[in-house]
């Protein structure tokens, strides 16, 4: 556990200030800070460089349904929802924490997000944010894994998130990512038999990328993608690709999207996305973000 807390909290932190949700959207301040690259805390799956303002409390309800290709059998996936409930708090102007619970593998996760640098007009060209999380898979049962200990349930993620707001409409982002799964899923051969030893490394790397294009004052089109850099060639998992729109309505941000990932926590969508866009294995999903 000592290693866990060091991973989550021992990072360089810099102070940055924000206004409330409405005031910060698409605003460029005269003090040279470039504000509000994104309307919401996530692009779709990948964390954006937005943080909660100090003292702001968020409640986020996210739904991710099953594949559209199933048709009317499960009403285009709507009968099978994966739900995530998240509570998020702005501890300071530069530090945000969250705790959530997802239906996917009955996962609990705790995360911190912290601002390192702000994009400046005629100055530093990027906003830099760090993100670290730890997830607990509570779906694993002791009767199925008699030699399991608590550490086998854990997975970790660390990201450096860098965004640039090019103009009032366009923001792009990169997110180099390291994640580690203490227990990785079996990799199977063409006959459905597990390959032993498992060729997938527990420690994995990815590059997340995405962006937002504002089409009206309150609407934007969002897209993100994560390229897994050391996935085993025999693995059936895919890179997550998501496309959606954001609608800002005062104290709410409503996100609607299509994606090939049913998981919404980091190690889930980075390492265990099974949908294939080319086979219409696409899910509809939405996030409702409420700030208090």
C-alpha contacts under 8 A as a table, 3 or more apart, distances in Angstrom:
res1	aa1	res2	aa2	distance
1	X	4	X	4.94
1	X	5	X	6.45
2	X	5	X	5.43
2	X	6	X	6.31
3	X	6	X	5.09
3	X	7	X	6.14
4	X	7	X	5.15
4	X	8	X	6.34
4	X	134	X	7.82
5	X	8	X	5.09
5	X	9	X	5.99
5	X	10	X	7.86
6	X	9	X	5.48
6	X	10	X	5.30
7	X	10	X	6.27
7	X	132	X	7.45
8	X	11	X	7.81
8	X	111	X	7.51
8	X	112	X	6.84
8	X	132	X	5.58
8	X	133	X	6.67
8	X	134	X	7.94
9	X	112	X	7.72
12	X	116	X	7.25
13	X	94	X	7.68
13	X	114	X	6.58
13	X	115	X	6.51
13	X	116	X	5.52
14	X	94	X	6.88
14	X	114	X	8.00
14	X	115	X	6.15
14	X	116	X	4.97
14	X	117	X	6.73
15	X	93	X	6.80
15	X	94	X	5.38
15	X	115	X	7.14
15	X	116	X	7.60
16	X	93	X	5.72
16	X	94	X	5.24
16	X	115	X	6.83
16	X	117	X	7.77
16	X	118	X	7.37
17	X	53	X	7.51
17	X	93	X	5.03
17	X	94	X	6.90
18	X	24	X	6.95
18	X	53	X	5.53
18	X	54	X	7.84
18	X	93	X	6.37
19	X	23	X	5.87
19	X	24	X	5.47
19	X	53	X	6.52
20	X	23	X	5.42
20	X	24	X	6.11
20	X	53	X	6.49
21	X	24	X	5.64
21	X	25	X	6.69
21	X	53	X	7.97
21	X	250	X	7.70
21	X	251	X	7.02
21	X	291	X	7.97
22	X	25	X	5.62
22	X	250	X	6.33
22	X	251	X	7.56
23	X	27	X	7.33
24	X	27	X	5.72
24	X	35	X	6.23
24	X	36	X	5.56
25	X	35	X	7.28
25	X	36	X	5.16
25	X	37	X	7.92
25	X	38	X	7.57
25	X	39	X	6.26
26	X	35	X	6.65
26	X	36	X	5.47
26	X	37	X	7.06
26	X	168	X	6.34
27	X	34	X	7.30
27	X	35	X	5.50
27	X	36	X	6.52
28	X	32	X	7.51
28	X	33	X	6.75
28	X	34	X	5.07
28	X	35	X	5.47
29	X	32	X	5.90
29	X	33	X	5.79
29	X	34	X	6.47
29	X	35	X	7.01
30	X	33	X	7.37
32	X	120	X	5.34
32	X	121	X	4.87
32	X	122	X	7.68
33	X	118	X	6.71
33	X	119	X	6.15
33	X	120	X	4.70
33	X	121	X	6.27
34	X	37	X	7.79
34	X	118	X	7.25
34	X	119	X	5.51
34	X	120	X	5.56
34	X	121	X	6.39
34	X	165	X	7.65
35	X	119	X	7.99
36	X	39	X	6.63
36	X	50	X	6.83
37	X	49	X	7.28
37	X	50	X	7.14
37	X	163	X	7.46
37	X	164	X	7.29
37	X	165	X	5.57
37	X	171	X	5.99
38	X	41	X	7.40
38	X	43	X	7.54
38	X	48	X	6.79
38	X	49	X	7.21
38	X	50	X	6.14
38	X	171	X	7.53
38	X	212	X	7.04
39	X	50	X	7.48
39	X	246	X	7.67
39	X	248	X	7.30
39	X	253	X	7.42
40	X	43	X	6.83
40	X	48	X	7.32
40	X	50	X	6.67
40	X	246	X	7.99
40	X	253	X	6.69
40	X	289	X	7.86
41	X	47	X	6.12
41	X	48	X	5.41
41	X	49	X	7.16
41	X	50	X	5.26
41	X	51	X	6.47
41	X	52	X	7.89
42	X	45	X	6.25
42	X	46	X	5.61
42	X	47	X	4.24
42	X	48	X	4.69
42	X	50	X	7.84
43	X	46	X	5.70
43	X	47	X	6.19
43	X	48	X	5.56
43	X	210	X	7.13
43	X	211	X	7.07
43	X	212	X	7.40
43	X	222	X	6.16
43	X	223	X	6.80
43	X	224	X	6.66
44	X	47	X	7.75
44	X	222	X	7.01
44	X	223	X	6.77
44	X	224	X	6.44
44	X	242	X	6.46
44	X	243	X	7.34
44	X	244	X	7.13
44	X	255	X	7.80
44	X	257	X	7.27
45	X	224	X	7.08
45	X	242	X	7.32
45	X	264	X	6.38
45	X	266	X	7.89
45	X	269	X	7.55
46	X	208	X	7.05
46	X	210	X	7.93
46	X	224	X	6.80
46	X	266	X	7.82
47	X	131	X	7.99
47	X	161	X	7.67
48	X	161	X	7.15
48	X	163	X	7.91
48	X	173	X	7.77
49	X	115	X	7.89
49	X	127	X	6.93
49	X	128	X	7.01
49	X	129	X	5.78
49	X	161	X	6.44
49	X	162	X	7.09
49	X	163	X	6.61
51	X	90	X	7.39
51	X	93	X	7.99
51	X	94	X	7.25
51	X	95	X	7.35
51	X	96	X	6.22
51	X	113	X	7.32
51	X	114	X	7.61
51	X	115	X	7.74
52	X	56	X	6.08
52	X	57	X	7.78
52	X	89	X	6.71
52	X	90	X	4.82
52	X	93	X	7.45
52	X	95	X	7.90
52	X	96	X	6.07
53	X	56	X	5.50
53	X	90	X	5.38
53	X	92	X	7.13
53	X	93	X	5.44
53	X	94	X	7.95
54	X	89	X	7.86
54	X	90	X	4.54
54	X	91	X	5.59
54	X	92	X	4.53
54	X	93	X	4.70
54	X	94	X	7.85
55	X	89	X	6.73
55	X	90	X	5.16
55	X	91	X	6.18
55	X	92	X	7.11
56	X	89	X	5.80
56	X	90	X	5.30
56	X	291	X	6.62
56	X	292	X	6.07
57	X	87	X	7.43
57	X	88	X	5.81
57	X	89	X	4.60
57	X	90	X	6.61
57	X	291	X	5.73
57	X	292	X	5.26
58	X	86	X	7.96
58	X	87	X	5.83
58	X	88	X	4.93
58	X	89	X	6.24
58	X	289	X	6.91
58	X	290	X	5.55
58	X	291	X	4.40
58	X	292	X	6.18
59	X	85	X	7.58
59	X	86	X	5.92
59	X	87	X	4.98
59	X	88	X	6.52
59	X	289	X	6.19
59	X	290	X	5.32
59	X	291	X	6.51
60	X	84	X	7.97
60	X	85	X	5.95
60	X	86	X	5.04
60	X	87	X	6.52
60	X	88	X	7.98
60	X	287	X	6.84
60	X	288	X	5.63
60	X	289	X	4.60
60	X	290	X	6.22
61	X	83	X	7.35
61	X	84	X	6.00
61	X	85	X	4.99
61	X	86	X	6.56
61	X	287	X	5.74
61	X	288	X	5.25
61	X	289	X	6.73
62	X	83	X	5.69
62	X	84	X	5.07
62	X	85	X	6.55
62	X	285	X	7.47
62	X	286	X	5.79
62	X	287	X	4.17
62	X	288	X	6.26
63	X	81	X	6.27
63	X	82	X	5.70
63	X	83	X	4.61
63	X	84	X	6.47
63	X	285	X	5.39
63	X	286	X	5.48
63	X	287	X	6.40
64	X	81	X	5.68
64	X	82	X	5.08
64	X	83	X	6.42
64	X	262	X	5.69
64	X	263	X	7.64
64	X	264	X	7.93
64	X	283	X	6.64
64	X	284	X	6.23
64	X	285	X	4.29
64	X	286	X	6.71
65	X	77	X	5.36
65	X	78	X	5.48
65	X	79	X	7.52
65	X	80	X	5.66
65	X	81	X	4.38
65	X	82	X	6.01
65	X	262	X	6.91
65	X	283	X	5.53
65	X	284	X	5.70
65	X	285	X	5.99
66	X	76	X	7.27
66	X	77	X	3.97
66	X	78	X	6.50
66	X	79	X	7.70
66	X	80	X	5.63
66	X	81	X	6.58
66	X	262	X	7.15
66	X	282	X	7.65
66	X	283	X	5.37
66	X	284	X	7.44
67	X	70	X	6.02
67	X	76	X	6.59
67	X	77	X	5.20
67	X	260	X	7.99
67	X	275	X	7.95
67	X	280	X	7.48
67	X	281	X	5.12
67	X	282	X	4.96
67	X	283	X	4.69
67	X	284	X	7.63
68	X	71	X	5.99
68	X	76	X	4.38
68	X	77	X	5.47
68	X	280	X	6.98
68	X	281	X	6.64
68	X	282	X	5.75
68	X	283	X	5.91
68	X	284	X	7.39
69	X	76	X	6.58
69	X	77	X	7.97
69	X	280	X	5.66
69	X	281	X	6.16
69	X	282	X	7.34
70	X	73	X	6.07
70	X	74	X	6.50
70	X	75	X	7.58
70	X	76	X	5.60
70	X	77	X	6.51
71	X	74	X	6.50
71	X	75	X	5.77
71	X	76	X	4.42
71	X	77	X	7.30
72	X	75	X	4.18
72	X	76	X	5.68
73	X	76	X	7.25
74	X	77	X	5.24
74	X	78	X	6.40
74	X	79	X	5.22
74	X	80	X	7.29
75	X	78	X	5.55
75	X	79	X	6.29
76	X	79	X	7.81
77	X	80	X	5.72
77	X	81	X	7.58
77	X	283	X	7.20
77	X	284	X	7.88
78	X	81	X	6.32
82	X	102	X	7.21
82	X	103	X	5.26
82	X	104	X	6.19
82	X	262	X	6.96
82	X	263	X	7.69
83	X	102	X	5.78
83	X	103	X	5.41
83	X	104	X	7.77
84	X	100	X	6.81
84	X	101	X	5.55
84	X	102	X	4.17
84	X	103	X	6.33
84	X	264	X	7.36
85	X	100	X	5.49
85	X	101	X	5.47
85	X	102	X	6.60
86	X	98	X	6.84
86	X	99	X	5.82
86	X	100	X	4.10
86	X	101	X	6.57
87	X	98	X	5.57
87	X	99	X	5.53
87	X	100	X	6.22
88	X	96	X	7.11
88	X	97	X	5.73
88	X	98	X	4.14
88	X	99	X	6.57
89	X	96	X	5.71
89	X	97	X	5.55
89	X	98	X	6.36
90	X	93	X	6.80
90	X	94	X	7.95
90	X	95	X	6.16
90	X	96	X	4.50
90	X	97	X	6.65
91	X	94	X	7.85
91	X	95	X	5.60
91	X	96	X	5.64
91	X	97	X	7.06
92	X	95	X	5.11
92	X	96	X	7.07
94	X	114	X	5.44
94	X	115	X	5.11
95	X	112	X	7.14
95	X	113	X	5.86
95	X	114	X	4.56
95	X	115	X	6.76
96	X	112	X	5.79
96	X	113	X	5.12
96	X	114	X	6.33
97	X	110	X	7.58
97	X	111	X	5.67
97	X	112	X	4.49
97	X	113	X	6.28
98	X	110	X	5.85
98	X	111	X	5.36
98	X	112	X	6.61
99	X	108	X	7.38
99	X	109	X	5.69
99	X	110	X	4.57
99	X	111	X	6.54
100	X	108	X	5.69
100	X	109	X	5.45
100	X	110	X	6.76
101	X	106	X	7.07
101	X	107	X	5.61
101	X	108	X	4.48
101	X	109	X	6.56
102	X	105	X	7.35
102	X	106	X	5.63
102	X	107	X	5.05
102	X	108	X	6.45
102	X	264	X	7.41
102	X	265	X	7.42
103	X	106	X	4.68
103	X	107	X	6.55
104	X	107	X	6.27
104	X	262	X	7.55
104	X	263	X	5.82
104	X	264	X	7.88
104	X	268	X	7.93
105	X	137	X	5.93
105	X	138	X	6.77
105	X	139	X	5.08
105	X	140	X	7.94
106	X	137	X	6.09
106	X	138	X	5.36
106	X	139	X	5.25
107	X	135	X	6.53
107	X	136	X	5.50
107	X	137	X	4.70
107	X	138	X	5.88
107	X	139	X	7.37
108	X	135	X	5.59
108	X	136	X	5.16
108	X	137	X	6.78
108	X	138	X	7.53
109	X	133	X	6.78
109	X	134	X	5.57
109	X	135	X	4.09
109	X	136	X	6.15
109	X	265	X	7.55
110	X	133	X	5.59
110	X	134	X	5.57
110	X	135	X	6.54
111	X	131	X	7.27
111	X	132	X	5.60
111	X	133	X	4.03
111	X	134	X	6.47
112	X	131	X	5.89
112	X	132	X	5.56
112	X	133	X	6.45
113	X	129	X	6.98
113	X	130	X	5.66
113	X	131	X	4.45
113	X	132	X	6.61
114	X	129	X	5.62
114	X	130	X	5.28
114	X	131	X	6.57
115	X	118	X	7.60
115	X	128	X	6.30
115	X	129	X	4.45
115	X	130	X	6.39
116	X	127	X	7.70
116	X	128	X	5.31
116	X	129	X	5.30
116	X	130	X	6.91
117	X	126	X	7.47
117	X	127	X	5.41
117	X	128	X	4.95
117	X	129	X	7.01
118	X	124	X	7.38
118	X	126	X	6.48
118	X	127	X	4.36
118	X	128	X	6.47
119	X	123	X	7.31
119	X	124	X	5.40
119	X	125	X	5.24
119	X	126	X	4.49
119	X	127	X	4.58
119	X	128	X	7.97
119	X	164	X	7.15
120	X	123	X	4.74
120	X	124	X	5.08
120	X	125	X	6.25
120	X	126	X	7.55
121	X	124	X	7.42
121	X	125	X	7.69
122	X	125	X	7.76
125	X	164	X	6.66
126	X	162	X	6.29
126	X	163	X	5.63
126	X	164	X	4.97
126	X	165	X	7.85
127	X	162	X	5.62
127	X	163	X	5.28
127	X	164	X	6.35
128	X	160	X	7.06
128	X	161	X	5.72
128	X	162	X	4.65
128	X	163	X	6.74
129	X	160	X	6.01
129	X	161	X	5.04
129	X	162	X	6.49
130	X	158	X	7.56
130	X	159	X	5.83
130	X	160	X	4.80
130	X	161	X	6.04
131	X	157	X	7.86
131	X	158	X	5.75
131	X	159	X	5.09
131	X	160	X	6.49
131	X	161	X	7.42
132	X	156	X	7.51
132	X	157	X	5.46
132	X	158	X	4.40
132	X	159	X	6.38
133	X	156	X	5.76
133	X	157	X	5.23
133	X	158	X	6.70
134	X	154	X	6.84
134	X	155	X	5.72
134	X	156	X	4.53
134	X	157	X	6.52
135	X	153	X	7.93
135	X	154	X	5.60
135	X	155	X	5.24
135	X	156	X	6.40
135	X	265	X	7.97
135	X	267	X	7.84
136	X	153	X	5.30
136	X	154	X	4.82
136	X	155	X	6.75
137	X	140	X	6.42
137	X	153	X	4.95
137	X	154	X	6.51
138	X	141	X	7.45
138	X	153	X	6.93
140	X	144	X	7.37
140	X	145	X	7.37
140	X	153	X	7.23
141	X	144	X	5.45
141	X	145	X	6.31
142	X	145	X	4.88
142	X	146	X	5.13
142	X	147	X	7.66
142	X	148	X	6.55
143	X	146	X	5.58
145	X	148	X	5.35
148	X	152	X	6.25
149	X	152	X	5.70
149	X	153	X	7.63
150	X	153	X	5.62
150	X	154	X	7.38
151	X	154	X	5.47
151	X	182	X	7.00
152	X	182	X	5.34
152	X	183	X	5.56
153	X	182	X	6.88
153	X	183	X	6.83
154	X	181	X	6.61
154	X	182	X	5.85
154	X	183	X	7.58
155	X	179	X	7.33
155	X	180	X	5.54
155	X	181	X	4.34
155	X	182	X	5.84
155	X	183	X	7.89
155	X	267	X	6.84
156	X	179	X	5.43
156	X	180	X	5.21
156	X	181	X	6.58
156	X	267	X	7.27
157	X	177	X	7.19
157	X	178	X	5.86
157	X	179	X	4.28
157	X	180	X	6.60
157	X	266	X	6.92
157	X	267	X	6.89
158	X	177	X	5.90
158	X	178	X	5.39
158	X	179	X	6.33
159	X	175	X	6.15
159	X	176	X	5.82
159	X	177	X	4.51
159	X	178	X	6.47
160	X	175	X	5.49
160	X	176	X	5.71
160	X	177	X	6.76
161	X	173	X	7.13
161	X	174	X	6.00
161	X	175	X	4.39
161	X	176	X	6.97
162	X	173	X	5.55
162	X	174	X	5.33
162	X	175	X	6.20
163	X	171	X	6.89
163	X	172	X	5.62
163	X	173	X	4.09
163	X	174	X	6.42
164	X	171	X	5.62
164	X	172	X	5.60
164	X	173	X	6.43
165	X	168	X	7.39
165	X	170	X	6.09
165	X	171	X	4.25
165	X	172	X	6.67
166	X	169	X	7.70
166	X	170	X	5.66
166	X	171	X	5.85
166	X	172	X	7.86
167	X	170	X	5.56
167	X	171	X	7.35
168	X	214	X	7.63
169	X	212	X	7.73
169	X	213	X	5.26
169	X	214	X	4.60
169	X	215	X	7.17
170	X	211	X	7.45
170	X	212	X	5.91
170	X	213	X	4.69
170	X	214	X	6.58
171	X	211	X	5.45
171	X	212	X	5.28
171	X	213	X	6.60
172	X	209	X	7.71
172	X	210	X	5.92
172	X	211	X	4.19
172	X	212	X	6.56
173	X	209	X	5.55
173	X	210	X	5.27
173	X	211	X	5.74
174	X	207	X	7.08
174	X	208	X	5.65
174	X	209	X	4.46
174	X	210	X	6.69
175	X	207	X	5.69
175	X	208	X	4.60
175	X	209	X	6.06
176	X	205	X	7.82
176	X	206	X	6.19
176	X	207	X	4.57
176	X	208	X	6.14
177	X	205	X	5.71
177	X	206	X	5.08
177	X	207	X	5.87
177	X	208	X	7.15
178	X	203	X	7.39
178	X	204	X	5.95
178	X	205	X	4.72
178	X	206	X	6.54
179	X	203	X	5.98
179	X	204	X	5.32
179	X	205	X	6.29
179	X	267	X	6.79
180	X	202	X	5.47
180	X	203	X	4.35
180	X	204	X	5.98
180	X	267	X	7.93
181	X	184	X	5.83
181	X	202	X	5.20
181	X	203	X	6.65
181	X	267	X	7.54
182	X	202	X	6.29
183	X	202	X	7.23
184	X	200	X	7.54
184	X	202	X	6.35
186	X	194	X	5.91
186	X	195	X	7.19
186	X	198	X	6.35
187	X	194	X	5.56
187	X	195	X	5.69
187	X	198	X	6.28
187	X	199	X	7.24
187	X	200	X	7.45
187	X	234	X	6.58
187	X	235	X	5.44
187	X	236	X	7.32
188	X	191	X	7.61
188	X	192	X	5.30
188	X	193	X	5.15
188	X	194	X	4.19
188	X	195	X	5.44
188	X	234	X	7.15
188	X	235	X	7.11
188	X	236	X	7.77
189	X	192	X	5.33
189	X	193	X	5.48
189	X	194	X	6.28
189	X	195	X	6.26
189	X	234	X	6.97
190	X	193	X	7.49
194	X	198	X	7.85
195	X	198	X	5.74
195	X	199	X	7.38
196	X	199	X	7.41
198	X	201	X	7.93
199	X	232	X	5.91
199	X	234	X	7.89
200	X	231	X	6.42
200	X	232	X	5.03
200	X	235	X	7.77
201	X	204	X	6.47
201	X	230	X	7.83
201	X	231	X	7.82
201	X	232	X	7.75
204	X	228	X	7.73
204	X	229	X	7.36
204	X	230	X	6.15
204	X	231	X	7.43
205	X	228	X	6.13
205	X	229	X	5.38
205	X	230	X	6.28
206	X	226	X	6.36
206	X	227	X	5.38
206	X	228	X	4.34
206	X	229	X	5.19
206	X	230	X	7.84
206	X	270	X	7.59
207	X	226	X	5.52
207	X	227	X	5.27
207	X	228	X	6.73
207	X	229	X	7.44
208	X	224	X	7.22
208	X	225	X	5.75
208	X	226	X	4.08
208	X	227	X	6.35
209	X	224	X	5.59
209	X	225	X	5.42
209	X	226	X	6.20
210	X	222	X	7.47
210	X	223	X	5.33
210	X	224	X	3.87
210	X	225	X	6.15
211	X	222	X	5.79
211	X	223	X	5.62
211	X	224	X	6.50
212	X	220	X	6.44
212	X	221	X	5.69
212	X	222	X	4.50
212	X	223	X	6.70
213	X	220	X	5.43
213	X	221	X	5.24
213	X	222	X	6.53
214	X	217	X	7.20
214	X	218	X	7.88
214	X	219	X	6.10
214	X	220	X	4.05
214	X	221	X	6.34
215	X	218	X	7.97
215	X	219	X	5.73
215	X	220	X	5.26
215	X	221	X	7.12
216	X	219	X	5.06
216	X	220	X	6.83
218	X	246	X	7.82
218	X	247	X	5.63
218	X	248	X	5.08
218	X	249	X	7.19
219	X	245	X	6.96
219	X	246	X	5.62
219	X	247	X	4.86
219	X	248	X	6.72
220	X	245	X	5.53
220	X	246	X	5.25
220	X	247	X	6.92
221	X	243	X	7.68
221	X	244	X	5.92
221	X	245	X	4.46
221	X	246	X	6.51
222	X	243	X	5.88
222	X	244	X	5.20
222	X	245	X	5.56
222	X	246	X	7.18
223	X	241	X	7.70
223	X	242	X	5.61
223	X	243	X	4.44
223	X	244	X	6.31
224	X	241	X	6.02
224	X	242	X	5.42
224	X	243	X	6.75
225	X	239	X	7.20
225	X	240	X	5.64
225	X	241	X	4.52
225	X	242	X	6.43
226	X	239	X	5.83
226	X	240	X	5.73
226	X	241	X	6.96
226	X	270	X	6.93
227	X	239	X	5.67
227	X	240	X	7.73
228	X	231	X	6.03
228	X	239	X	6.33
228	X	270	X	7.20
228	X	271	X	7.79
231	X	235	X	6.90
232	X	235	X	5.34
236	X	274	X	6.83
237	X	271	X	7.12
237	X	272	X	5.75
237	X	273	X	5.46
237	X	274	X	4.79
237	X	275	X	7.71
238	X	272	X	7.46
238	X	273	X	5.43
238	X	274	X	5.64
238	X	275	X	6.73
238	X	276	X	6.84
239	X	270	X	7.08
239	X	273	X	6.55
240	X	259	X	7.08
240	X	260	X	5.95
240	X	261	X	5.84
240	X	269	X	6.45
240	X	270	X	6.86
240	X	273	X	6.08
241	X	259	X	5.75
241	X	260	X	6.24
241	X	261	X	7.66
242	X	257	X	6.78
242	X	258	X	5.67
242	X	259	X	4.22
242	X	260	X	6.95
243	X	257	X	5.46
243	X	258	X	5.44
243	X	259	X	6.51
244	X	255	X	7.06
244	X	256	X	5.40
244	X	257	X	3.69
244	X	258	X	6.10
245	X	255	X	5.81
245	X	256	X	5.46
245	X	257	X	6.29
246	X	253	X	6.73
246	X	254	X	5.74
246	X	255	X	4.50
246	X	256	X	6.56
247	X	253	X	5.66
247	X	254	X	5.07
247	X	255	X	6.34
248	X	251	X	7.81
248	X	252	X	6.02
248	X	253	X	4.46
248	X	254	X	6.38
249	X	252	X	5.22
249	X	253	X	6.12
249	X	254	X	7.76
250	X	253	X	7.59
251	X	290	X	6.00
251	X	291	X	5.69
251	X	292	X	7.57
252	X	288	X	7.07
252	X	289	X	5.45
252	X	290	X	4.77
252	X	291	X	6.66
253	X	288	X	6.20
253	X	289	X	5.06
253	X	290	X	6.82
254	X	286	X	7.27
254	X	287	X	5.94
254	X	288	X	4.86
254	X	289	X	6.27
255	X	286	X	5.27
255	X	287	X	4.96
255	X	288	X	6.45
256	X	284	X	7.68
256	X	285	X	5.93
256	X	286	X	4.32
256	X	287	X	6.63
257	X	284	X	5.95
257	X	285	X	5.38
257	X	286	X	6.07
258	X	282	X	6.41
258	X	283	X	5.52
258	X	284	X	4.66
258	X	285	X	6.19
259	X	262	X	7.68
259	X	282	X	5.44
259	X	283	X	5.28
259	X	284	X	6.63
259	X	285	X	7.61
260	X	273	X	6.78
260	X	274	X	7.14
260	X	275	X	4.52
260	X	276	X	6.21
260	X	277	X	6.36
260	X	281	X	6.09
260	X	282	X	4.62
260	X	283	X	5.81
261	X	264	X	7.51
261	X	269	X	5.78
261	X	272	X	7.98
261	X	273	X	4.87
261	X	274	X	6.74
261	X	275	X	6.13
261	X	282	X	7.68
261	X	283	X	7.10
262	X	269	X	7.28
262	X	273	X	7.02
262	X	283	X	6.93
263	X	268	X	5.08
263	X	269	X	5.06
263	X	272	X	7.66
263	X	273	X	7.11
264	X	268	X	6.47
264	X	269	X	5.98
265	X	268	X	5.39
265	X	269	X	6.41
266	X	269	X	5.61
266	X	270	X	5.96
267	X	270	X	5.14
267	X	271	X	5.55
267	X	272	X	7.34
268	X	271	X	5.61
268	X	272	X	5.16
268	X	273	X	6.91
269	X	272	X	5.59
269	X	273	X	5.19
270	X	273	X	6.65
275	X	281	X	4.81
275	X	282	X	6.43
276	X	279	X	5.41
276	X	280	X	6.54
276	X	281	X	5.05
276	X	282	X	7.16
277	X	280	X	5.03
277	X	281	X	5.45
277	X	282	X	6.02
278	X	281	X	7.45
